[in-house]
Amino acid sequence: MKSRIACFTIVLAFLPGLAFGQTMSASVTREQLSAGIPPSDGELTAAVQAYISRAATAGGAKSVALFREAVKTARQQGHLPSFSSWRLANQYFADSDAVRAGGVLDDLAKEAAERGDLGVQALAIHYAAWVYGQAGLRHEFENRTAKLQKLMQSQYLPVAVRDVINESVPNQIAGTR
């Protein structure tokens, strides 16, 4: 389980079309979305990129601290820290701290909702449900799944996001204990 998330994180660093400096746009593909939560518009400034790059090689507690700085910096610069938060959640999960990983994703979902980014909100809730399910926290999983089902009914949810979530839902439910 940890190796799958760690591999996920490594793949994210090399995704074509989401290289540092590029932003999430309406043309994000399903392949990019299925690998995690892409960066929000303008999120990957030089300062945020520097923290993420250093965190990717640091490991453990140092990585957590650097990813947290990336999230903080993105927020201070007025950006939704979607990719930064995704990477922080991955690090917590890789460090066997599913509760903190889920909490980061819950915070991102709330912030995305406040900013009106339905796609990031849905992805964050979806991945939080998965994390809680993998940790055997059935109540948390079911709570996030109920929230996600409501969002999935919105006509404003990007089609690519809806498709990625729909494709992974049977696997996500199977992961609960």
GIQUIPE-V227174 format. One record per helix or strand of 3 or more residues. SS is the DSSP state (2 for helix, 1 for strand). FROM is the first residue (numbers start at 1). TO is the last residue. If there is no record, write none. Layout:
ss=(SS;SS)
from=(FROM;FROM)
to=(TO;TO)
This chain:
ss=(2;2;2;2;2;2;2;2;2)
from=(2;30;46;60;82;98;118;138;159)
to=(13;34;58;76;94;115;134;152;174)
